[in-house]
Amino acid sequence: MKKFMTFPVLIRVGLACVFLANSLVAFLEPTEFQDLVSGSFLASILPISVATFVMCIAINDFLVAILLFLGWRTSRVALWAAAWMVGVILVIGVFSLDALEHIGFLFMALALAA
């Protein structure tokens, strides 16, 4: 039981929960993500529709969550999660309260990747 209560496992499961929650929101309430993407610089450079991109977000976040829950290649998955978080921060705006929340998740991912 003690090996499941270590720092890396707790951070990994916590970050997996964040990605799972975002995945479920993207699957169940895609308009929230569509509005966010449509209002950013990303909408003008996407080669696919915003709705399709939101479905890609949902799938990506779900896969990251599952891989983190399983502990499969944690440092590499965490590195991808960190890169993804940087992208999210750029899309939502670097100087916003939402970005501050995502910076916390970014550092969790970096701690796992290190």
N, C-alpha and C positions, 0 to 999 in steps of 0.2 A: 504494500500500500504506500510505503514511503517513497518509492521510486516514481509514483504518479503525482506526488505533491512537490516536485522540484520546480525551480524557476523556469527552465525551458519548457517543460510540459504545460505549466500554467499559462505562460505567455502564448504558447502555440495554440492551446485550446481557446483562449480568449480571443486571439486574432481570428481563429477559424469561426468563432461565433459572429464576429463582426462581418466577415465575408458572407456567411450564411444569411445573416439578416439582410444585407444589401442585395443578395441574390433573390431572396424571397420578395423583397419590395419591387425589384425590377421585373420579376415574373408576375406578381399579383397586382401591382399598381404601376404599370409602365409609363403612364402619363407623367408621373412625378419626375422620372428620369428623362423623359422626352422633353419636358419643359426646361429642365436644367441644361441639357445638351443643346437644345434649339437656341437658348439664350446666350450661348458661349461662342467663342471663335471657332470651335470645333465643327459646328454645323456647316460652315462654309467650305471646309476642306475635306469633309467625309466623302469617300467614293461610294458609299451606300446610304440608304435612307436612315433617318434618325431612329425610326422604329426597329429596323434591322440591327442597328448598332446597339440599341438598348437590349435587344435579345442577346447579342454577343456579350454585353456586360453581365447579364444574368448568368449566362453559361460560364463565363470566365470566373465570376465570383463563386459560383457553386463548385466548380472544379478546384479552385484554390482552397475553399473551405474543406472539401472532402480530403484533399491531399494533406492539409494541415492536421485535420482530425486523425488521419491515419499515421502521420509522422513520416511519410514517404519523402525522402530527400529534402528534409526540412529546410536546410540552408539555401538550397536552390529555389524552392517554392517561396521562401521568405524573401529572397532577393527579387523574384518576380513580383511579389506582393508589394515590396517597397517601391519598385519602379512604377507599378500600377497606382500606388498612393500618390506619387509625385505627379502623375498625369491627372489624377482626380483633383489634387490641390490646384493645379494650373487651370483646370476647367472651371472649378467653382470660384476661383479668385484667391490669390495668395493672401490678400489682406482682408480676410473675413473671419467671422467667428467659426463658421463651418470648417475653414481651413485649419484653424487652431485645433479643432477636434481631430481632424485627419492627420495632423502632424504628430499627435500622440500615437496614432496607429502606425504611422510611418516609422517612428522610433521603436515600436514593438517589433516590427518586421526587421528592422536593421539589427536589433539585439539578437534575433533568431538567426539572422544570416551570418553574423560575426562568429 
